[in-house]
C-alpha cells in the first residue's frame, strides 16, 4: 500500500544555517521543540521544515541521512 503524506507535514528542522532531521533535532532540543519557540546557538529561531519545502537531495546536517528517506 502506498503511504501518503501531507505537504504541511514537518519532516525536519532548520537551525544553525543547516537542515536537520526530526530525530537529530529532537536530540538537540528535546520534546520542547514542538511546544515552544526555540533559539539555536547562533541566536536565530528554529524553523520547521515542511514536506513541500524539501528537495530529494536535502540531507541532515548532523547524521547525513537524506531527510525524505526518513519519513
N, CA, C and O atoms as a Tripos MOL2 file, in Angstrom:
@<TRIPOS>MOLECULE
protein
  284   283    71     0     0
PROTEIN
NO_CHARGES

@<TRIPOS>ATOM
      1 N           0.8370   -1.1750    0.0000 N.3       1 UNK1
      2 CA          0.0000    0.0000    0.0000 C.3       1 UNK1
      3 C           0.8870    1.2450    0.0000 C.2       1 UNK1
      4 O           1.8850    1.2970    0.7190 O.2       1 UNK1
      5 N           0.5350    2.2170   -0.7820 N.am      2 UNK2
      6 CA          1.2670    3.4720   -0.8720 C.3       2 UNK2
      7 C           0.9010    4.3450    0.3210 C.2       2 UNK2
      8 O          -0.2740    4.5170    0.6440 O.2       2 UNK2
      9 N           1.9310    4.8980    0.9740 N.am      3 UNK3
     10 CA          1.6960    5.7920    2.1010 C.3       3 UNK3
     11 C           1.7200    7.2290    1.6030 C.2       3 UNK3
     12 O           2.6560    7.6400    0.9170 O.2       3 UNK3
     13 N           0.6920    7.9890    1.9480 N.am      4 UNK4
     14 CA          0.5930    9.3790    1.5270 C.3       4 UNK4
     15 C           0.9400   10.2940    2.6900 C.2       4 UNK4
     16 O           0.6680    9.9800    3.8490 O.2       4 UNK4
     17 N           1.5430   11.4250    2.3630 N.am      5 UNK5
     18 CA          1.9140   12.4130    3.3710 C.3       5 UNK5
     19 C           1.3210   13.7610    2.9860 C.2       5 UNK5
     20 O           1.1220   14.0440    1.8050 O.2       5 UNK5
     21 N           1.0450   14.5730    3.9660 N.am      6 UNK6
     22 CA          0.5310   15.9270    3.7480 C.3       6 UNK6
     23 C           1.7000   16.8670    3.4330 C.2       6 UNK6
     24 O           2.7890   16.7050    3.9840 O.2       6 UNK6
     25 N           1.4830   17.8300    2.5660 N.am      7 UNK7
     26 CA          2.5530   18.7590    2.2010 C.3       7 UNK7
     27 C           2.9700   19.6260    3.3850 C.2       7 UNK7
     28 O           4.0890   20.1390    3.4090 O.2       7 UNK7
     29 N           2.0850   19.7960    4.3630 N.am      8 UNK8
     30 CA          2.4020   20.6100    5.5350 C.3       8 UNK8
     31 C           2.9850   19.7760    6.6800 C.2       8 UNK8
     32 O           3.1360   20.2780    7.7930 O.2       8 UNK8
     33 N           3.3090   18.5170    6.4180 N.am      9 UNK9
     34 CA          3.9150   17.6620    7.4300 C.3       9 UNK9
     35 C           5.3420   18.1410    7.7180 C.2       9 UNK9
     36 O           6.1090   18.4180    6.7970 O.2       9 UNK9
     37 N           5.6850   18.2350    9.0000 N.am     10 UNK10
     38 CA          7.0390   18.6310    9.3940 C.3      10 UNK10
     39 C           7.9560   17.4230    9.2350 C.2      10 UNK10
     40 O           7.7690   16.4000    9.8950 O.2      10 UNK10
     41 N           8.9560   17.5490    8.3480 N.am     11 UNK11
     42 CA          9.8740   16.4360    8.0830 C.3      11 UNK11
     43 C          11.2670   16.7040    8.6410 C.2      11 UNK11
     44 O          12.1280   15.8240    8.6130 O.2      11 UNK11
     45 N          11.4890   17.9030    9.1440 N.am     12 UNK12
     46 CA         12.7700   18.2500    9.7230 C.3      12 UNK12
     47 C          12.7300   19.6560   10.2780 C.2      12 UNK12
     48 O          11.6700   20.2730   10.3860 O.2      12 UNK12
     49 N          13.9200   20.1570   10.6310 N.am     13 UNK13
     50 CA         14.0170   21.4890   11.2240 C.3      13 UNK13
     51 C          15.2080   22.2210   10.6380 C.2      13 UNK13
     52 O          16.2150   21.6040   10.2910 O.2      13 UNK13
     53 N          15.0950   23.5390   10.5260 N.am     14 UNK14
     54 CA         16.1870   24.3770   10.0340 C.3      14 UNK14
     55 C          16.7130   25.2010   11.2010 C.2      14 UNK14
     56 O          15.9790   25.9660   11.8250 O.2      14 UNK14
     57 N          18.0110   25.0250   11.4830 N.am     15 UNK15
     58 CA         18.6780   25.8190   12.5120 C.3      15 UNK15
     59 C          20.1820   25.7590   12.2760 C.2      15 UNK15
     60 O          20.6900   24.8490   11.6210 O.2      15 UNK15
     61 N          20.8800   26.7490   12.8260 N.am     16 UNK16
     62 CA         22.3290   26.8650   12.6830 C.3      16 UNK16
     63 C          22.7690   26.7540   11.2130 C.2      16 UNK16
     64 O          23.7430   26.0750   10.8870 O.2      16 UNK16
     65 N          22.0210   27.4430   10.3380 N.am     17 UNK17
     66 CA         22.3360   27.5400    8.9050 C.3      17 UNK17
     67 C          22.3960   26.1880    8.2030 C.2      17 UNK17
     68 O          23.1760   26.0110    7.2670 O.2      17 UNK17
     69 N          21.5790   25.2330    8.6480 N.am     18 UNK18
     70 CA         21.5470   23.9110    8.0180 C.3      18 UNK18
     71 C          20.1880   23.2620    8.2570 C.2      18 UNK18
     72 O          19.3900   23.7430    9.0620 O.2      18 UNK18
     73 N          19.9380   22.1680    7.5520 N.am     19 UNK19
     74 CA         18.7250   21.3750    7.7360 C.3      19 UNK19
     75 C          19.0530   20.1840    8.6170 C.2      19 UNK19
     76 O          20.1690   19.6650    8.5920 O.2      19 UNK19
     77 N          18.0620   19.7530    9.4020 N.am     20 UNK20
     78 CA         18.2680   18.6440   10.3270 C.3      20 UNK20
     79 C          17.0190   17.7660   10.3560 C.2      20 UNK20
     80 O          15.8970   18.2710   10.3080 O.2      20 UNK20
     81 N          17.2190   16.4510   10.4340 N.am     21 UNK21
     82 CA         16.0820   15.5290   10.5020 C.3      21 UNK21
     83 C          15.3870   15.6670   11.8610 C.2      21 UNK21
     84 O          15.9400   16.2470   12.7960 O.2      21 UNK21
     85 N          14.1890   15.1360   11.9550 N.am     22 UNK22
     86 CA         13.4170   15.2260   13.1940 C.3      22 UNK22
     87 C          14.1440   14.5710   14.3630 C.2      22 UNK22
     88 O          14.1380   15.0920   15.4780 O.2      22 UNK22
     89 N          14.7660   13.4320   14.1000 N.am     23 UNK23
     90 CA         15.4460   12.6980   15.1680 C.3      23 UNK23
     91 C          16.6200   13.4990   15.7440 C.2      23 UNK23
     92 O          16.7470   13.6210   16.9630 O.2      23 UNK23
     93 N          17.4590   14.0330   14.8900 N.am     24 UNK24
     94 CA         18.6090   14.8120   15.3540 C.3      24 UNK24
     95 C          18.1630   16.1020   16.0490 C.2      24 UNK24
     96 O          18.7580   16.5060   17.0480 O.2      24 UNK24
     97 N          17.1220   16.7460   15.5250 N.am     25 UNK25
     98 CA         16.6080   17.9640   16.1510 C.3      25 UNK25
     99 C          16.0400   17.6570   17.5320 C.2      25 UNK25
    100 O          16.2080   18.4490   18.4590 O.2      25 UNK25
    101 N          15.3760   16.5250   17.6780 N.am     26 UNK26
    102 CA         14.8420   16.1330   18.9820 C.3      26 UNK26
    103 C          15.9640   15.8580   19.9770 C.2      26 UNK26
    104 O          15.8410   16.1800   21.1590 O.2      26 UNK26
    105 N          17.0510   15.2680   19.5070 N.am     27 UNK27
    106 CA         18.2040   15.0330   20.3880 C.3      27 UNK27
    107 C          18.8020   16.3560   20.8520 C.2      27 UNK27
    108 O          19.2360   16.4780   21.9970 O.2      27 UNK27
    109 N          18.8240   17.3360   19.9730 N.am     28 UNK28
    110 CA         19.4280   18.6430   20.2800 C.3      28 UNK28
    111 C          18.5500   19.4930   21.1820 C.2      28 UNK28
    112 O          19.0440   20.1200   22.1180 O.2      28 UNK28
    113 N          17.2230   19.5210   20.9010 N.am     29 UNK29
    114 CA         16.3180   20.4210   21.6120 C.3      29 UNK29
    115 C          15.3300   19.7110   22.5330 C.2      29 UNK29
    116 O          14.6840   20.3680   23.3500 O.2      29 UNK29
    117 N          15.1950   18.4040   22.4290 N.am     30 UNK30
    118 CA         14.2330   17.6760   23.2460 C.3      30 UNK30
    119 C          12.8230   17.8140   22.7180 C.2      30 UNK30
    120 O          12.6020   18.3320   21.6240 O.2      30 UNK30
    121 N          11.8870   17.3540   23.4950 N.am     31 UNK31
    122 CA         10.4800   17.3720   23.0870 C.3      31 UNK31
    123 C           9.8910   18.7830   23.0650 C.2      31 UNK31
    124 O           8.8280   18.9960   22.4810 O.2      31 UNK31
    125 N          10.5580   19.7350   23.6850 N.am     32 UNK32
    126 CA         10.0690   21.1170   23.7110 C.3      32 UNK32
    127 C          10.0410   21.7520   22.3300 C.2      32 UNK32
    128 O           9.4030   22.7860   22.1320 O.2      32 UNK32
    129 N          10.7250   21.1420   21.3790 N.am     33 UNK33
    130 CA         10.8120   21.6740   20.0270 C.3      33 UNK33
    131 C           9.4320   21.8900   19.4150 C.2      33 UNK33
    132 O           9.2170   22.8730   18.7070 O.2      33 UNK33
    133 N           8.5100   20.9960   19.6760 N.am     34 UNK34
    134 CA          7.1600   21.0970   19.1130 C.3      34 UNK34
    135 C           6.2770   22.0560   19.9020 C.2      34 UNK34
    136 O           5.2480   22.5040   19.3960 O.2      34 UNK34
    137 N           6.6620   22.3740   21.1280 N.am     35 UNK35
    138 CA          5.7870   23.1160   22.0240 C.3      35 UNK35
    139 C           6.0670   24.6140   22.0490 C.2      35 UNK35
    140 O           5.1420   25.4230   21.9780 O.2      35 UNK35
    141 N           7.3380   24.9820   22.1490 N.am     36 UNK36
    142 CA          7.6520   26.4050   22.2630 C.3      36 UNK36
    143 C           8.6940   26.8180   21.2350 C.2      36 UNK36
    144 O           9.3710   25.9760   20.6450 O.2      36 UNK36
    145 N           8.8110   28.1050   21.0330 N.am     37 UNK37
    146 CA          9.7810   28.6370   20.0720 C.3      37 UNK37
    147 C          11.1870   28.4700   20.6320 C.2      37 UNK37
    148 O          11.4780   28.8930   21.7500 O.2      37 UNK37
    149 N          12.0450   27.8540   19.8440 N.am     38 UNK38
    150 CA         13.4090   27.5890   20.2760 C.3      38 UNK38
    151 C          14.3690   28.5140   19.5320 C.2      38 UNK38
    152 O          14.0680   28.9950   18.4390 O.2      38 UNK38
    153 N          15.5250   28.7530   20.1400 N.am     39 UNK39
    154 CA         16.5790   29.5810   19.5580 C.3      39 UNK39
    155 C          17.8310   28.7190   19.4320 C.2      39 UNK39
    156 O          18.1820   27.9990   20.3670 O.2      39 UNK39
    157 N          18.5150   28.7860   18.2710 N.am     40 UNK40
    158 CA         19.7340   28.0000   18.0950 C.3      40 UNK40
    159 C          20.9370   28.7160   18.7090 C.2      40 UNK40
    160 O          20.7920   29.8060   19.2630 O.2      40 UNK40
    161 N          22.1130   28.1170   18.6130 N.am     41 UNK41
    162 CA         23.3330   28.6820   19.2020 C.3      41 UNK41
    163 C          23.7520   29.9970   18.5620 C.2      41 UNK41
    164 O          24.5010   30.7710   19.1580 O.2      41 UNK41
    165 N          23.2700   30.2490   17.3530 N.am     42 UNK42
    166 CA         23.5980   31.4910   16.6530 C.3      42 UNK42
    167 C          22.6130   32.6110   16.9810 C.2      42 UNK42
    168 O          22.7590   33.7300   16.4900 O.2      42 UNK42
    169 N          21.6040   32.3110   17.8170 N.am     43 UNK43
    170 CA         20.6230   33.3090   18.2130 C.3      43 UNK43
    171 C          19.4430   33.4450   17.2750 C.2      43 UNK43
    172 O          18.6570   34.3860   17.3960 O.2      43 UNK43
    173 N          19.3080   32.5070   16.3310 N.am     44 UNK44
    174 CA         18.2070   32.5400   15.3620 C.3      44 UNK44
    175 C          17.1010   31.5730   15.7680 C.2      44 UNK44
    176 O          17.3650   30.5580   16.4120 O.2      44 UNK44
    177 N          15.8620   31.8880   15.3910 N.am     45 UNK45
    178 CA         14.7740   30.9620   15.6850 C.3      45 UNK45
    179 C          14.9070   29.6650   14.8810 C.2      45 UNK45
    180 O          15.4050   29.6620   13.7560 O.2      45 UNK45
    181 N          14.4570   28.5830   15.4800 N.am     46 UNK46
    182 CA         14.4290   27.2750   14.8300 C.3      46 UNK46
    183 C          13.1260   27.1900   14.0400 C.2      46 UNK46
    184 O          12.0510   27.4440   14.5840 O.2      46 UNK46
    185 N          13.2210   26.8320   12.7540 N.am     47 UNK47
    186 CA         12.0480   26.7840   11.8850 C.3      47 UNK47
    187 C          11.7390   25.3540   11.4660 C.2      47 UNK47
    188 O          12.6490   24.5680   11.2020 O.2      47 UNK47
    189 N          10.4380   25.0160   11.4040 N.am     48 UNK48
    190 CA         10.0800   23.6970   10.8810 C.3      48 UNK48
    191 C          10.3520   23.6180    9.3840 C.2      48 UNK48
    192 O          10.2360   24.6130    8.6690 O.2      48 UNK48
    193 N          10.7110   22.4400    8.9250 N.am     49 UNK49
    194 CA         10.9250   22.1730    7.5040 C.3      49 UNK49
    195 C           9.7590   21.3110    7.0410 C.2      49 UNK49
    196 O           9.6170   20.1650    7.4690 O.2      49 UNK49
    197 N           8.9270   21.8630    6.1670 N.am     50 UNK50
    198 CA          7.7420   21.1570    5.6960 C.3      50 UNK50
    199 C           8.0560   20.3160    4.4670 C.2      50 UNK50
    200 O           8.9830   20.6150    3.7150 O.2      50 UNK50
    201 N           7.2870   19.2790    4.2780 N.am     51 UNK51
    202 CA          7.4950   18.3470    3.1770 C.3      51 UNK51
    203 C           7.5740   19.0540    1.8330 C.2      51 UNK51
    204 O           8.4190   18.7120    1.0060 O.2      51 UNK51
    205 N           6.7100   20.0300    1.6020 N.am     52 UNK52
    206 CA          6.7020   20.7010    0.2980 C.3      52 UNK52
    207 C           7.8920   21.6460    0.1030 C.2      52 UNK52
    208 O           8.0690   22.1850   -0.9890 O.2      52 UNK52
    209 N           8.7030   21.8530    1.1320 N.am     53 UNK53
    210 CA          9.8780   22.7100    1.0280 C.3      53 UNK53
    211 C          11.1680   21.9210    0.8030 C.2      53 UNK53
    212 O          12.2290   22.5150    0.6130 O.2      53 UNK53
    213 N          11.0880   20.6140    0.8210 N.am     54 UNK54
    214 CA         12.2890   19.7900    0.7250 C.3      54 UNK54
    215 C          12.5790   19.3790   -0.7120 C.2      54 UNK54
    216 O          11.6920   19.3420   -1.5660 O.2      54 UNK54
    217 N          13.8410   19.0750   -0.9460 N.am     55 UNK55
    218 CA         14.2670   18.5480   -2.2330 C.3      55 UNK55
    219 C          14.8260   17.1540   -2.0100 C.2      55 UNK55
    220 O          15.1700   16.7910   -0.8850 O.2      55 UNK55
    221 N          14.9180   16.3770   -3.0710 N.am     56 UNK56
    222 CA         15.3610   14.9820   -2.9860 C.3      56 UNK56
    223 C          16.7180   14.8270   -2.3140 C.2      56 UNK56
    224 O          16.9490   13.8420   -1.6130 O.2      56 UNK56
    225 N          17.6190   15.7860   -2.5170 N.am     57 UNK57
    226 CA         18.9810   15.6460   -2.0000 C.3      57 UNK57
    227 C          19.2350   16.3950   -0.6930 C.2      57 UNK57
    228 O          20.3890   16.5310   -0.2860 O.2      57 UNK57
    229 N          18.1870   16.8820   -0.0240 N.am     58 UNK58
    230 CA         18.3630   17.5460    1.2700 C.3      58 UNK58
    231 C          18.7540   16.5170    2.3160 C.2      58 UNK58
    232 O          18.0380   15.5420    2.5440 O.2      58 UNK58
    233 N          19.8940   16.7440    2.9460 N.am     59 UNK59
    234 CA         20.3970   15.8060    3.9520 C.3      59 UNK59
    235 C          20.5120   16.5080    5.2980 C.2      59 UNK59
    236 O          20.6560   17.7290    5.3700 O.2      59 UNK59
    237 N          20.4470   15.7220    6.3510 N.am     60 UNK60
    238 CA         20.5810   16.2200    7.7100 C.3      60 UNK60
    239 C          22.0180   16.6870    7.9340 C.2      60 UNK60
    240 O          22.9660   15.9850    7.5820 O.2      60 UNK60
    241 N          22.1730   17.8570    8.5130 N.am     61 UNK61
    242 CA         23.4850   18.4070    8.7950 C.3      61 UNK61
    243 C          24.2060   17.7010    9.9230 C.2      61 UNK61
    244 O          25.4030   17.9140   10.1160 O.2      61 UNK61
    245 N          23.4980   16.8570   10.6810 N.am     62 UNK62
    246 CA         24.1290   16.1160   11.7770 C.3      62 UNK62
    247 C          24.4730   14.6860   11.3740 C.2      62 UNK62
    248 O          25.6380   14.2900   11.4240 O.2      62 UNK62
    249 N          23.4700   13.9100   10.9760 N.am     63 UNK63
    250 CA         23.6920   12.4820   10.6970 C.3      63 UNK63
    251 C          23.9820   12.1960    9.2250 C.2      63 UNK63
    252 O          24.4670   11.1150    8.8910 O.2      63 UNK63
    253 N          23.6880   13.1540    8.3410 N.am     64 UNK64
    254 CA         23.9900   12.9920    6.9250 C.3      64 UNK64
    255 C          22.9700   12.2070    6.1210 C.2      64 UNK64
    256 O          23.1160   12.0850    4.9050 O.2      64 UNK64
    257 N          21.9450   11.6730    6.7640 N.am     65 UNK65
    258 CA         20.9310   10.9150    6.0170 C.3      65 UNK65
    259 C          20.0220   11.8630    5.2560 C.2      65 UNK65
    260 O          19.8020   13.0000    5.6740 O.2      65 UNK65
    261 N          19.4920   11.3810    4.1240 N.am     66 UNK66
    262 CA         18.5500   12.1720    3.3360 C.3      66 UNK66
    263 C          17.2540   12.3200    4.1210 C.2      66 UNK66
    264 O          16.7000   11.3380    4.6150 O.2      66 UNK66
    265 N          16.7780   13.5540    4.2300 N.am     67 UNK67
    266 CA         15.6030   13.8340    5.0430 C.3      67 UNK67
    267 C          14.3650   13.1330    4.5010 C.2      67 UNK67
    268 O          13.5710   12.6140    5.2850 O.2      67 UNK67
    269 N          14.1770   13.1020    3.1920 N.am     68 UNK68
    270 CA         12.9920   12.4630    2.6350 C.3      68 UNK68
    271 C          13.0180   10.9430    2.7980 C.2      68 UNK68
    272 O          11.9630   10.3110    2.7560 O.2      68 UNK68
    273 N          14.1880   10.3450    2.9830 N.am     69 UNK69
    274 CA         14.2610    8.9020    3.2310 C.3      69 UNK69
    275 C          13.8090    8.5340    4.6370 C.2      69 UNK69
    276 O          13.5550    7.3640    4.9220 O.2      69 UNK69
    277 N          13.7070    9.5310    5.5200 N.am     70 UNK70
    278 CA         13.3890    9.2790    6.9270 C.3      70 UNK70
    279 C          11.9120    9.4240    7.2570 C.2      70 UNK70
    280 O          11.5110    9.1810    8.3950 O.2      70 UNK70
    281 N          11.1030    9.8120    6.2920 N.am     71 UNK71
    282 CA          9.6730    9.9820    6.5940 C.3      71 UNK71
    283 C           8.9120    8.7180    6.2830 C.2      71 UNK71
    284 O           7.6960    8.6670    6.4710 O.2      71 UNK71
@<TRIPOS>BOND
     1     1     2 1
     2     2     3 1
     3     3     4 2
     4     3     5 am
     5     5     6 1
     6     6     7 1
     7     7     8 2
     8     7     9 am
     9     9    10 1
    10    10    11 1
    11    11    12 2
    12    11    13 am
    13    13    14 1
    14    14    15 1
    15    15    16 2
    16    15    17 am
    17    17    18 1
    18    18    19 1
    19    19    20 2
    20    19    21 am
    21    21    22 1
    22    22    23 1
    23    23    24 2
    24    23    25 am
    25    25    26 1
    26    26    27 1
    27    27    28 2
    28    27    29 am
    29    29    30 1
    30    30    31 1
    31    31    32 2
    32    31    33 am
    33    33    34 1
    34    34    35 1
    35    35    36 2
    36    35    37 am
    37    37    38 1
    38    38    39 1
    39    39    40 2
    40    39    41 am
    41    41    42 1
    42    42    43 1
    43    43    44 2
    44    43    45 am
    45    45    46 1
    46    46    47 1
    47    47    48 2
    48    47    49 am
    49    49    50 1
    50    50    51 1
    51    51    52 2
    52    51    53 am
    53    53    54 1
    54    54    55 1
    55    55    56 2
    56    55    57 am
    57    57    58 1
    58    58    59 1
    59    59    60 2
    60    59    61 am
    61    61    62 1
    62    62    63 1
    63    63    64 2
    64    63    65 am
    65    65    66 1
    66    66    67 1
    67    67    68 2
    68    67    69 am
    69    69    70 1
    70    70    71 1
    71    71    72 2
    72    71    73 am
    73    73    74 1
    74    74    75 1
    75    75    76 2
    76    75    77 am
    77    77    78 1
    78    78    79 1
    79    79    80 2
    80    79    81 am
    81    81    82 1
    82    82    83 1
    83    83    84 2
    84    83    85 am
    85    85    86 1
    86    86    87 1
    87    87    88 2
    88    87    89 am
    89    89    90 1
    90    90    91 1
    91    91    92 2
    92    91    93 am
    93    93    94 1
    94    94    95 1
    95    95    96 2
    96    95    97 am
    97    97    98 1
    98    98    99 1
    99    99   100 2
   100    99   101 am
   101   101   102 1
   102   102   103 1
   103   103   104 2
   104   103   105 am
   105   105   106 1
   106   106   107 1
   107   107   108 2
   108   107   109 am
   109   109   110 1
   110   110   111 1
   111   111   112 2
   112   111   113 am
   113   113   114 1
   114   114   115 1
   115   115   116 2
   116   115   117 am
   117   117   118 1
   118   118   119 1
   119   119   120 2
   120   119   121 am
   121   121   122 1
   122   122   123 1
   123   123   124 2
   124   123   125 am
   125   125   126 1
   126   126   127 1
   127   127   128 2
   128   127   129 am
   129   129   130 1
   130   130   131 1
   131   131   132 2
   132   131   133 am
   133   133   134 1
   134   134   135 1
   135   135   136 2
   136   135   137 am
   137   137   138 1
   138   138   139 1
   139   139   140 2
   140   139   141 am
   141   141   142 1
   142   142   143 1
   143   143   144 2
   144   143   145 am
   145   145   146 1
   146   146   147 1
   147   147   148 2
   148   147   149 am
   149   149   150 1
   150   150   151 1
   151   151   152 2
   152   151   153 am
   153   153   154 1
   154   154   155 1
   155   155   156 2
   156   155   157 am
   157   157   158 1
   158   158   159 1
   159   159   160 2
   160   159   161 am
   161   161   162 1
   162   162   163 1
   163   163   164 2
   164   163   165 am
   165   165   166 1
   166   166   167 1
   167   167   168 2
   168   167   169 am
   169   169   170 1
   170   170   171 1
   171   171   172 2
   172   171   173 am
   173   173   174 1
   174   174   175 1
   175   175   176 2
   176   175   177 am
   177   177   178 1
   178   178   179 1
   179   179   180 2
   180   179   181 am
   181   181   182 1
   182   182   183 1
   183   183   184 2
   184   183   185 am
   185   185   186 1
   186   186   187 1
   187   187   188 2
   188   187   189 am
   189   189   190 1
   190   190   191 1
   191   191   192 2
   192   191   193 am
   193   193   194 1
   194   194   195 1
   195   195   196 2
   196   195   197 am
   197   197   198 1
   198   198   199 1
   199   199   200 2
   200   199   201 am
   201   201   202 1
   202   202   203 1
   203   203   204 2
   204   203   205 am
   205   205   206 1
   206   206   207 1
   207   207   208 2
   208   207   209 am
   209   209   210 1
   210   210   211 1
   211   211   212 2
   212   211   213 am
   213   213   214 1
   214   214   215 1
   215   215   216 2
   216   215   217 am
   217   217   218 1
   218   218   219 1
   219   219   220 2
   220   219   221 am
   221   221   222 1
   222   222   223 1
   223   223   224 2
   224   223   225 am
   225   225   226 1
   226   226   227 1
   227   227   228 2
   228   227   229 am
   229   229   230 1
   230   230   231 1
   231   231   232 2
   232   231   233 am
   233   233   234 1
   234   234   235 1
   235   235   236 2
   236   235   237 am
   237   237   238 1
   238   238   239 1
   239   239   240 2
   240   239   241 am
   241   241   242 1
   242   242   243 1
   243   243   244 2
   244   243   245 am
   245   245   246 1
   246   246   247 1
   247   247   248 2
   248   247   249 am
   249   249   250 1
   250   250   251 1
   251   251   252 2
   252   251   253 am
   253   253   254 1
   254   254   255 1
   255   255   256 2
   256   255   257 am
   257   257   258 1
   258   258   259 1
   259   259   260 2
   260   259   261 am
   261   261   262 1
   262   262   263 1
   263   263   264 2
   264   263   265 am
   265   265   266 1
   266   266   267 1
   267   267   268 2
   268   267   269 am
   269   269   270 1
   270   270   271 1
   271   271   272 2
   272   271   273 am
   273   273   274 1
   274   274   275 1
   275   275   276 2
   276   275   277 am
   277   277   278 1
   278   278   279 1
   279   279   280 2
   280   279   281 am
   281   281   282 1
   282   282   283 1
   283   283   284 2
@<TRIPOS>SUBSTRUCTURE
     1 UNK1         2 RESIDUE 1 A UNK
     2 UNK2         6 RESIDUE 1 A UNK
     3 UNK3        10 RESIDUE 1 A UNK
     4 UNK4        14 RESIDUE 1 A UNK
     5 UNK5        18 RESIDUE 1 A UNK
     6 UNK6        22 RESIDUE 1 A UNK
     7 UNK7        26 RESIDUE 1 A UNK
     8 UNK8        30 RESIDUE 1 A UNK
     9 UNK9        34 RESIDUE 1 A UNK
    10 UNK10       38 RESIDUE 1 A UNK
    11 UNK11       42 RESIDUE 1 A UNK
    12 UNK12       46 RESIDUE 1 A UNK
    13 UNK13       50 RESIDUE 1 A UNK
    14 UNK14       54 RESIDUE 1 A UNK
    15 UNK15       58 RESIDUE 1 A UNK
    16 UNK16       62 RESIDUE 1 A UNK
    17 UNK17       66 RESIDUE 1 A UNK
    18 UNK18       70 RESIDUE 1 A UNK
    19 UNK19       74 RESIDUE 1 A UNK
    20 UNK20       78 RESIDUE 1 A UNK
    21 UNK21       82 RESIDUE 1 A UNK
    22 UNK22       86 RESIDUE 1 A UNK
    23 UNK23       90 RESIDUE 1 A UNK
    24 UNK24       94 RESIDUE 1 A UNK
    25 UNK25       98 RESIDUE 1 A UNK
    26 UNK26      102 RESIDUE 1 A UNK
    27 UNK27      106 RESIDUE 1 A UNK
    28 UNK28      110 RESIDUE 1 A UNK
    29 UNK29      114 RESIDUE 1 A UNK
    30 UNK30      118 RESIDUE 1 A UNK
    31 UNK31      122 RESIDUE 1 A UNK
    32 UNK32      126 RESIDUE 1 A UNK
    33 UNK33      130 RESIDUE 1 A UNK
    34 UNK34      134 RESIDUE 1 A UNK
    35 UNK35      138 RESIDUE 1 A UNK
    36 UNK36      142 RESIDUE 1 A UNK
    37 UNK37      146 RESIDUE 1 A UNK
    38 UNK38      150 RESIDUE 1 A UNK
    39 UNK39      154 RESIDUE 1 A UNK
    40 UNK40      158 RESIDUE 1 A UNK
    41 UNK41      162 RESIDUE 1 A UNK
    42 UNK42      166 RESIDUE 1 A UNK
    43 UNK43      170 RESIDUE 1 A UNK
    44 UNK44      174 RESIDUE 1 A UNK
    45 UNK45      178 RESIDUE 1 A UNK
    46 UNK46      182 RESIDUE 1 A UNK
    47 UNK47      186 RESIDUE 1 A UNK
    48 UNK48      190 RESIDUE 1 A UNK
    49 UNK49      194 RESIDUE 1 A UNK
    50 UNK50      198 RESIDUE 1 A UNK
    51 UNK51      202 RESIDUE 1 A UNK
    52 UNK52      206 RESIDUE 1 A UNK
    53 UNK53      210 RESIDUE 1 A UNK
    54 UNK54      214 RESIDUE 1 A UNK
    55 UNK55      218 RESIDUE 1 A UNK
    56 UNK56      222 RESIDUE 1 A UNK
    57 UNK57      226 RESIDUE 1 A UNK
    58 UNK58      230 RESIDUE 1 A UNK
    59 UNK59      234 RESIDUE 1 A UNK
    60 UNK60      238 RESIDUE 1 A UNK
    61 UNK61      242 RESIDUE 1 A UNK
    62 UNK62      246 RESIDUE 1 A UNK
    63 UNK63      250 RESIDUE 1 A UNK
    64 UNK64      254 RESIDUE 1 A UNK
    65 UNK65      258 RESIDUE 1 A UNK
    66 UNK66      262 RESIDUE 1 A UNK
    67 UNK67      266 RESIDUE 1 A UNK
    68 UNK68      270 RESIDUE 1 A UNK
    69 UNK69      274 RESIDUE 1 A UNK
    70 UNK70      278 RESIDUE 1 A UNK
    71 UNK71      282 RESIDUE 1 A UNK
